[in-house]
Amino acid sequence: MPNSLIPWFDASWFDSISRITPQSWCVWWLIFIFTIICMWKIFEKAWKKWRYSIIPLYNVFKWFQVSWMSWWWVISMIIPPLFLIVLFISYFKVSKRFWKWILFGIWMLVLNPIFLWILAFSDTKYSNK
């Protein structure tokens, strides 16, 4: 007799939550703070104010302004299948604004904190053309 009423659902997922250690929480917080710092530098390069990077939903709107995309793209991110497509388009356009290739936009989608760091702390210049 299975332990749960749904045979494919075992409670091991709930056990894995209890295994989250304080060290892993610290690592995730450090990645979060590091990403905010990178966004801060990217917004400064794009002539935006630094505090836009710490305001939770407003930073997404400003990210789309950096990539020269319209405000309705932010609303289209509510639809789950379009989320990754719109995110990729914004990363591609931001990498294009900073004179990077399309491959940089693809890698920015896959390894976001690392490539945000490259974009923030490299000597690339923002172009509004």
ZAMARGU-4260 file (C-alpha; in steps of 0.2 Angstrom, whole numbers, plus 5000, padded with zeros to 4 digits):
<rodrens>
0) 5000/5000/5000 | 5008/5017/4995 | 5010/5030/5008 | 5000/5043/4999 | 4984/5043/4989
5) 4993/5049/4974 | 5006/5035/4969 | 5018/5046/4960 | 5019/5059/4974 | 5030/5055/4988
10) 5034/5067/5002 | 5052/5068/4998 | 5050/5086/4991 | 5045/5091/5008 | 5060/5083/5016
15) 5072/5092/5004 | 5065/5109/5010 | 5071/5105/5028 | 5088/5101/5021 | 5091/5120/5016
20) 5106/5125/5026 | 5110/5143/5032 | 5126/5142/5021 | 5115/5140/5005 | 5104/5154/5011
25) 5119/5165/5012 | 5125/5160/4995 | 5108/5164/4987 | 5108/5181/4996 | 5125/5185/4990
30) 5120/5181/4972 | 5104/5192/4974 | 5114/5207/4981 | 5128/5204/4968 | 5114/5205/4954
35) 5107/5221/4961 | 5125/5229/4961 | 5127/5223/4943 | 5110/5231/4938 | 5115/5246/4947
40) 5131/5248/4936 | 5122/5244/4920 | 5109/5257/4924 | 5122/5270/4927 | 5130/5266/4911
45) 5113/5268/4902 | 5111/5285/4910 | 5098/5279/4922 | 5097/5282/4941 | 5105/5269/4952
50) 5090/5267/4963 | 5080/5260/4949 | 5090/5244/4952 | 5083/5241/4970 | 5064/5245/4967
55) 5057/5227/4963 | 5045/5229/4948 | 5051/5246/4942 | 5068/5239/4938 | 5060/5228/4925
60) 5051/5242/4917 | 5068/5252/4917 | 5077/5237/4910 | 5065/5237/4896 | 5069/5256/4893
65) 5087/5252/4893 | 5084/5239/4879 | 5072/5252/4870 | 5057/5241/4871 | 5040/5247/4874
70) 5030/5246/4891 | 5018/5234/4885 | 5032/5221/4884 | 5032/5221/4903 | 5013/5217/4903
75) 5016/5203/4890 | 5028/5194/4903 | 5013/5189/4913 | 5009/5176/4900 | 5020/5161/4905
80) 5025/5155/4888 | 5029/5172/4882 | 5040/5176/4897 | 5056/5167/4891 | 5054/5174/4874
85) 5051/5192/4880 | 5066/5190/4892 | 5077/5183/4878 | 5072/5198/4867 | 5076/5210/4880
90) 5093/5202/4884 | 5097/5202/4866 | 5093/5220/4864 | 5102/5225/4879 | 5118/5216/4873
95) 5116/5225/4856 | 5115/5242/4865 | 5131/5238/4874 | 5139/5232/4857 | 5139/5213/4861
100) 5134/5199/4850 | 5118/5189/4850 | 5128/5174/4858 | 5131/5186/4873 | 5112/5188/4874
105) 5109/5169/4874 | 5122/5167/4888 | 5115/5181/4898 | 5098/5171/4898 | 5107/5155/4904
110) 5120/5162/4916 | 5112/5178/4921 | 5123/5184/4936 | 5139/5180/4927 | 5135/5189/4911
115) 5127/5204/4920 | 5144/5205/4929 | 5153/5205/4913 | 5142/5218/4906 | 5142/5229/4922
120) 5161/5229/4925 | 5168/5228/4907 | 5173/5244/4898 | 5158/5243/4886 | 5149/5259/4882
125) 5130/5261/4880 | 5123/5266/4864 | 5106/5273/4861 | 5107/5270/4842
</rodrens>
